[in-house]
Amino acid sequence: MAAPAVRQFIASSSGPSARCPKILVGVTHPQTCLVLNSRLRALRAAGFHVMLVSSPGHLLNQTAAEERVDAVAIPMRREIAPLADLVSLVRLWRLLGKCKPDIVEFSTPKAGLLGSLAAWLHRVPWRVYLLRGLKLETATGCKRCILLAAERLAAACAHVVLCNSESLRARALALRVAPRAKLQLLGDGSSNGVNVERFSPGPASAREGLGFSTENQVIGYVGRLTRDKGVPELITAFETILQAEPTARLLLVGWFDQAEDALEDEIRMRIEGHPAIRLTGFVQDTAPYYRVMDVMVLPTRREGFPNVVLEAAATGVAVVATNATGSRDSVLPEVTGLLIPPGDPAAISDAVLRLLRDPERRRQMSKTARAWVTEHYADDRVLDAVTGFYRGMLPSQPAVQMPVL
């Protein structure tokens, strides 16, 4: 699949002078493609010839086919792996040499580092590092130092570092990932926004199929099941909630991700064997599951800007989230949801119980949350800012004032 995609991408350089501008979007793992559909679609609609790069996987091929963009698979390891990383760097360097894109956008730690470095070596005209979060925030010791150095190198190779949220930009500045002028935020943040028509209030049609009765109050979670997402704390908190509200149920919409922060076997067995917990595994369309929830919880320890909170809010679900970097930007405290400290099971249970026992407050939060998300984070608004930003980099467009490496 790679060779035809590369040839097609190269071919866009020929023809009339007003050729289709080329942008290459790169991520480390194919599962990140789950959040790229609308971004790729918007870039293509804005007149870009788009190439998507990630490690091999079904989601890479599926996303490329759905959005009618070219795709190239280049293996990249999420963990630190010097020899494998060198091979990936060479492959990315060769790809960029063949494709000669006008703009590159790399994100996620490993692709951000290797892709930005390869793009710098080729002096790609515009190099963007999309900072989706800081993995180093939950790392310690030597590993934290290595991750921080990698972030700084990726940022140094880019003309601009686009930050997903204001608190992420502030954190990156505090860590001296890049100078203030290079750290930029488009609009109010978020890389995709949310489709407020798809994610909207409606009948809870999936409730019966999940085995929930009308008496059950459903606490929901959506995302990868990992330590950094705060899943161990959520499971501990749920035991407390269940003692106080025996009809409560926990709905986990996600999968056990085998990343560096994978859950311990003991936590997995507790989840899989618990009579009051429903685990869906990976699902392509999460919209029907939000409508089942009375409260959505994201107990994350680190974020960039969580899409799932925006999706829940658009669906009219009150949210409990942490005040971790990135996560705090997705909630108006006490207005659209509640913010709690990360890593605190007692805070999770207290906040959830407060909302479960106050349906009127939940209703008011739900109404306000949907209005807030619709105003600030509707996908057309967010993606118009993205495509406008990239169109402004092209020679025939107004210049974008940015520092150049």
C-alpha positions as CSV (number, residue, x, y, z in Angstrom):
1,M,0.0,0.0,0.0
2,A,2.9,2.4,0.8
3,A,4.4,2.6,-2.7
4,P,1.2,3.6,-4.6
5,A,0.4,6.1,-1.8
6,V,3.9,7.7,-2.1
7,R,3.7,7.8,-5.9
8,Q,0.3,9.5,-5.8
9,F,1.5,12.0,-3.2
10,I,4.6,12.8,-5.3
11,A,2.4,13.2,-8.4
12,S,0.6,16.1,-6.8
13,S,3.8,18.1,-7.3
14,S,3.4,18.0,-11.1
15,G,0.9,19.9,-13.3
16,P,-0.2,23.5,-13.1
17,S,1.6,25.9,-10.8
18,A,-1.4,26.1,-8.6
19,R,-0.9,22.5,-7.5
20,C,-2.6,21.0,-4.6
21,P,-0.6,21.8,-1.4
22,K,0.7,18.7,0.4
23,I,0.5,18.1,4.1
24,L,1.8,15.0,5.9
25,V,0.1,14.0,9.2
26,G,2.0,11.6,11.4
27,V,1.3,9.8,14.6
28,T,3.0,6.9,16.4
29,H,0.3,4.3,16.9
30,P,-2.7,3.5,14.6
31,Q,-5.1,3.8,17.5
32,T,-4.6,7.5,17.4
33,C,-6.2,7.5,14.0
34,L,-9.5,7.1,15.9
35,V,-9.4,10.9,16.6
36,L,-8.1,12.0,13.2
37,N,-11.1,11.5,10.9
38,S,-12.6,14.9,11.1
39,R,-9.2,16.7,11.0
40,L,-8.1,14.8,7.9
41,R,-11.5,15.4,6.3
42,A,-11.3,19.1,7.0
43,L,-7.8,19.4,5.6
44,R,-8.8,17.6,2.4
45,A,-11.9,19.8,2.0
46,A,-9.7,22.8,2.4
47,G,-7.7,21.8,-0.7
48,F,-4.8,19.8,0.8
49,H,-3.4,16.6,-0.5
50,V,-3.1,14.6,2.7
51,M,-0.9,11.7,3.6
52,L,-1.4,9.9,6.9
53,V,1.6,8.1,8.6
54,S,1.6,5.8,11.6
55,S,2.8,2.3,12.6
56,P,1.0,-0.5,10.7
57,G,-2.5,-1.4,11.7
58,H,-6.1,-1.8,10.6
59,L,-7.1,1.6,11.9
60,L,-4.5,3.3,9.7
61,N,-5.8,1.6,6.6
62,Q,-9.5,2.1,7.7
63,T,-9.1,5.8,8.4
64,A,-7.2,6.5,5.2
65,A,-9.9,4.7,3.2
66,E,-12.8,6.4,5.0
67,E,-11.3,9.9,4.6
68,R,-9.8,9.2,1.1
69,V,-6.2,10.2,2.0
70,D,-3.0,8.4,1.3
71,A,-1.5,6.2,4.0
72,V,2.0,4.9,4.7
73,A,2.9,2.5,7.5
74,I,6.2,3.1,9.3
75,P,6.8,1.0,12.4
76,M,7.4,3.1,15.5
77,R,7.8,1.9,19.0
78,R,5.9,3.8,21.8
79,E,8.5,2.9,24.4
80,I,12.2,4.0,24.4
81,A,14.0,1.8,21.9
82,P,17.2,3.4,20.5
83,L,18.0,1.0,17.6
84,A,14.4,0.6,16.5
85,D,14.0,4.4,16.8
86,L,17.0,4.9,14.5
87,V,15.5,2.6,11.9
88,S,12.2,4.5,12.1
89,L,14.0,7.9,11.8
90,V,15.7,6.7,8.6
91,R,12.4,5.5,7.1
92,L,10.7,8.8,7.9
93,W,13.7,10.7,6.4
94,R,13.5,8.7,3.2
95,L,9.7,9.1,3.0
96,L,9.9,12.9,3.4
97,G,12.7,13.0,0.8
98,K,10.4,11.3,-1.7
99,C,7.2,13.1,-0.9
100,K,8.5,16.6,-0.3
101,P,5.4,17.9,1.6
102,D,4.8,21.6,2.1
103,I,3.7,21.1,5.7
104,V,4.2,18.3,8.2
105,E,2.2,17.9,11.4
106,F,3.6,15.3,13.7
107,S,2.0,14.4,17.1
108,T,2.3,11.9,19.9
109,P,5.7,11.6,21.6
110,K,7.6,9.2,19.4
111,A,6.3,10.4,16.0
112,G,6.6,13.9,17.2
113,L,10.3,13.4,18.0
114,L,11.4,11.3,15.0
115,G,9.1,12.9,12.5
116,S,10.0,16.5,13.5
117,L,13.7,15.6,13.4
118,A,13.4,14.0,9.9
119,A,11.5,17.0,8.7
120,W,14.1,19.4,10.0
121,L,16.9,17.4,8.3
122,H,15.0,17.9,5.0
123,R,14.1,21.5,5.8
124,V,10.4,20.9,5.1
125,P,9.0,24.5,4.6
126,W,6.6,24.3,7.5
127,R,7.1,21.9,10.4
128,V,4.4,21.7,13.1
129,Y,4.5,19.7,16.3
130,L,1.0,19.1,17.7
131,L,1.4,18.7,21.4
132,R,-1.5,16.4,22.5
133,G,-0.2,16.0,26.0
134,L,2.9,15.5,28.1
135,K,3.7,11.8,28.8
136,L,6.5,12.9,31.1
137,E,4.0,14.2,33.7
138,T,3.5,10.7,35.1
139,A,7.2,9.7,34.6
140,T,9.9,9.9,37.2
141,G,13.7,9.8,37.5
142,C,15.8,9.2,34.4
143,K,12.9,8.4,32.2
144,R,11.3,11.8,32.9
145,C,14.6,13.5,32.0
146,I,14.7,11.5,28.7
147,L,11.1,12.3,27.8
148,L,11.6,16.0,28.6
149,A,14.7,16.1,26.4
150,A,12.7,14.4,23.6
151,E,9.9,17.0,23.9
152,R,12.4,19.9,23.7
153,L,14.2,18.4,20.7
154,A,10.9,17.8,18.8
155,A,9.9,21.4,19.6
156,A,13.3,22.7,18.5
157,C,12.9,21.0,15.1
158,A,9.4,22.6,14.5
159,H,8.5,26.1,13.4
160,V,5.5,26.0,15.8
161,V,4.2,23.9,18.6
162,L,0.4,23.7,18.6
163,C,-0.9,23.1,22.1
164,N,-4.3,21.3,22.6
165,S,-5.2,23.5,25.6
166,E,-4.3,26.6,27.5
167,S,-3.1,24.7,30.6
168,L,-1.0,22.4,28.4
169,R,0.6,25.5,26.8
170,A,1.3,26.9,30.3
171,R,2.8,23.6,31.5
172,A,5.0,23.3,28.4
173,L,6.2,26.8,28.9
174,A,7.0,26.1,32.6
175,L,9.0,23.0,31.6
176,R,10.8,25.1,28.9
177,V,9.7,22.7,26.1
178,A,9.8,25.7,23.8
179,P,9.8,29.5,24.0
180,R,6.6,31.3,24.5
181,A,6.4,32.6,20.9
182,K,6.6,29.1,19.5
183,L,3.8,27.6,21.8
184,Q,0.5,28.5,20.1
185,L,-3.1,27.7,20.8
186,L,-5.8,27.9,18.2
187,G,-9.1,29.3,19.4
188,D,-10.1,27.8,22.8
189,G,-8.1,24.6,22.2
190,S,-9.0,21.0,21.2
191,S,-7.6,19.3,18.1
192,N,-10.9,18.2,16.6
193,G,-13.8,19.7,18.6
194,V,-17.0,17.6,18.8
195,N,-19.8,16.8,16.4
196,V,-22.7,18.2,18.4
197,E,-25.3,16.5,16.2
198,R,-23.8,13.0,16.6
199,F,-23.2,13.6,20.3
200,S,-26.5,14.9,21.4
201,P,-29.1,13.9,24.1
202,G,-31.5,11.2,23.1
203,P,-33.1,7.9,24.2
204,A,-30.8,5.5,26.0
205,S,-31.4,2.7,23.5
206,A,-28.3,0.7,24.5
207,R,-29.3,0.5,28.2
208,E,-31.3,-2.8,28.0
209,G,-28.6,-4.5,26.0
210,L,-26.1,-3.7,28.7
211,G,-28.3,-5.3,31.3
212,F,-29.2,-2.1,33.2
213,S,-32.6,-1.7,34.7
214,T,-34.5,1.5,35.2
215,E,-33.4,1.5,38.8
216,N,-29.7,1.5,38.0
217,Q,-27.7,4.7,38.1
218,V,-24.9,4.4,35.6
219,I,-21.5,5.9,36.1
220,G,-19.6,5.9,32.8
221,Y,-16.0,6.0,31.6
222,V,-14.8,6.2,28.0
223,G,-11.3,5.6,26.8
224,R,-8.2,3.4,27.0
225,L,-8.1,1.4,30.2
226,T,-4.7,2.3,31.6
227,R,-3.0,3.5,34.8
228,D,-2.4,7.0,33.5
229,K,-6.2,7.4,32.8
230,G,-6.8,6.8,36.5
231,V,-8.7,3.5,36.1
232,P,-7.2,1.9,39.3
233,E,-8.6,4.8,41.3
234,L,-11.9,4.6,39.6
235,I,-12.3,0.9,40.4
236,T,-11.4,1.6,44.1
237,A,-13.9,4.5,44.2
238,F,-16.6,2.4,42.7
239,E,-16.5,0.0,45.5
240,T,-17.2,2.9,47.9
241,I,-20.0,4.2,45.7
242,L,-21.6,0.7,45.5
243,Q,-21.7,0.5,49.3
244,A,-23.5,3.8,49.5
245,E,-25.7,3.2,46.4
246,P,-26.2,-0.5,45.8
247,T,-28.1,0.0,42.5
248,A,-25.2,1.9,41.0
249,R,-23.4,0.4,37.9
250,L,-20.1,1.2,36.3
251,L,-19.9,1.2,32.5
252,L,-16.4,1.1,31.0
253,V,-16.4,1.9,27.3
254,G,-12.9,1.1,26.2
255,W,-10.2,-1.6,26.0
256,F,-7.2,-2.8,27.9
257,D,-4.4,-1.0,26.2
258,Q,-1.0,-2.7,26.3
259,A,1.0,0.5,26.6
260,E,3.7,1.2,29.1
261,D,1.1,2.2,31.6
262,A,-1.0,-1.0,31.1
263,L,-3.2,-2.1,34.0
264,E,-1.9,-4.8,36.4
265,D,-3.5,-8.2,36.0
266,E,-5.1,-7.9,39.4
267,I,-7.0,-4.8,38.3
268,R,-8.1,-6.4,35.0
269,M,-9.4,-9.5,36.9
270,R,-11.4,-7.2,39.2
271,I,-13.0,-5.5,36.3
272,E,-13.8,-8.6,34.3
273,G,-15.2,-10.5,37.3
274,H,-17.2,-7.7,38.9
275,P,-21.0,-8.2,38.7
276,A,-21.7,-4.5,38.7
277,I,-19.2,-3.5,36.0
278,R,-19.9,-3.7,32.3
279,L,-17.0,-3.7,30.0
280,T,-17.7,-3.1,26.3
281,G,-14.2,-3.5,24.8
282,F,-13.3,-1.4,21.8
283,V,-16.3,0.2,20.1
284,Q,-16.3,2.4,17.0
285,D,-19.3,4.5,17.8
286,T,-19.4,5.7,21.5
287,A,-22.3,8.1,21.1
288,P,-25.1,5.6,22.2
289,Y,-23.2,4.8,25.4
290,Y,-23.0,8.4,26.6
291,R,-26.9,8.4,26.6
292,V,-26.9,5.6,29.0
293,M,-24.8,7.5,31.6
294,D,-26.1,9.5,34.5
295,V,-22.5,10.7,35.3
296,M,-19.3,10.4,33.3
297,V,-16.0,10.2,35.1
298,L,-12.5,10.9,33.7
299,P,-10.0,10.3,36.6
300,T,-7.0,10.9,34.4
301,R,-3.5,11.8,35.7
302,R,-2.5,13.6,32.5
303,E,-4.2,14.9,29.3
304,G,-3.8,17.3,26.5
305,F,-7.5,18.1,26.0
306,P,-9.9,15.2,26.5
307,N,-12.3,14.6,23.7
308,V,-14.5,12.3,25.8
309,V,-15.4,15.1,28.2
310,L,-16.6,17.3,25.3
311,E,-18.5,14.4,23.9
312,A,-20.2,13.7,27.2
313,A,-21.0,17.4,27.7
314,A,-22.5,17.6,24.2
315,T,-24.7,14.6,25.0
316,G,-25.9,16.4,28.1
317,V,-24.0,14.3,30.7
318,A,-22.6,15.9,33.9
319,V,-18.9,15.1,34.2
320,V,-16.4,14.5,37.0
321,A,-12.9,15.2,35.8
322,T,-9.5,15.9,37.4
323,N,-7.7,19.2,37.5
324,A,-4.7,17.6,35.8
325,T,-3.1,19.5,32.9
326,G,-5.4,19.6,29.9
327,S,-8.3,18.0,31.8
328,R,-9.1,21.1,33.7
329,D,-9.8,23.0,30.5
330,S,-12.7,20.7,29.5
331,V,-14.9,21.6,32.5
332,L,-16.4,24.8,33.9
333,P,-16.1,23.9,37.6
334,E,-19.4,23.6,39.4
335,V,-21.2,24.7,36.2
336,T,-20.7,21.9,33.6
337,G,-19.2,19.4,36.0
338,L,-16.9,18.9,39.0
339,L,-13.1,19.0,39.1
340,I,-11.2,16.8,41.6
341,P,-7.5,16.1,42.3
342,P,-6.0,13.3,40.3
343,G,-5.0,10.0,42.0
344,D,-7.7,10.4,44.8
345,P,-10.3,7.6,44.9
346,A,-12.1,9.3,47.8
347,A,-12.5,12.5,45.8
348,I,-14.0,10.4,42.9
349,S,-16.5,8.7,45.1
350,D,-17.5,11.9,46.9
351,A,-18.0,13.8,43.7
352,V,-20.0,11.0,42.0
353,L,-22.3,10.5,45.0
354,R,-23.0,14.3,45.1
355,L,-24.2,14.2,41.5
356,L,-26.1,10.9,41.8
357,R,-28.0,12.2,44.8
358,D,-28.9,15.6,43.2
359,P,-30.7,14.9,39.9
360,E,-31.8,18.6,39.5
361,R,-28.2,19.7,39.7
362,R,-27.2,17.1,37.1
363,R,-30.0,18.4,34.8
364,Q,-28.8,22.0,35.1
365,M,-25.2,21.0,34.5
366,S,-26.2,18.9,31.5
367,K,-28.1,21.8,29.9
368,T,-25.3,24.3,30.5
369,A,-22.6,21.8,29.3
370,R,-24.2,21.2,26.0
371,A,-24.6,25.0,25.4
372,W,-21.0,25.6,26.3
373,V,-19.6,22.9,24.1
374,T,-21.8,23.9,21.2
375,E,-20.6,27.5,21.4
376,H,-16.9,26.9,21.9
377,Y,-16.0,23.4,20.7
378,A,-18.3,22.5,17.8
379,D,-16.1,20.7,15.3
380,D,-16.8,23.1,12.4
381,R,-15.5,26.0,14.5
382,V,-12.4,24.2,15.8
383,L,-11.5,22.7,12.4
384,D,-12.1,26.1,10.5
385,A,-9.4,27.5,12.8
386,V,-7.0,24.6,12.0
387,T,-7.5,24.7,8.2
388,G,-7.3,28.5,8.2
389,F,-4.0,28.3,10.1
390,Y,-2.5,25.9,7.6
391,R,-3.8,27.7,4.6
392,G,-2.1,30.8,6.0
393,M,1.3,29.0,5.7
394,L,1.0,28.7,1.9
395,P,2.8,31.2,-0.4
396,S,-0.4,32.5,-1.9
397,Q,-1.9,33.1,1.5
398,P,-1.2,35.8,4.1
399,A,2.0,35.0,5.9
400,V,1.9,33.4,9.3
401,Q,4.3,35.1,11.7
402,M,6.3,32.4,13.4
403,P,9.9,32.0,14.6
404,V,12.0,29.9,12.3
405,L,14.6,27.4,13.5
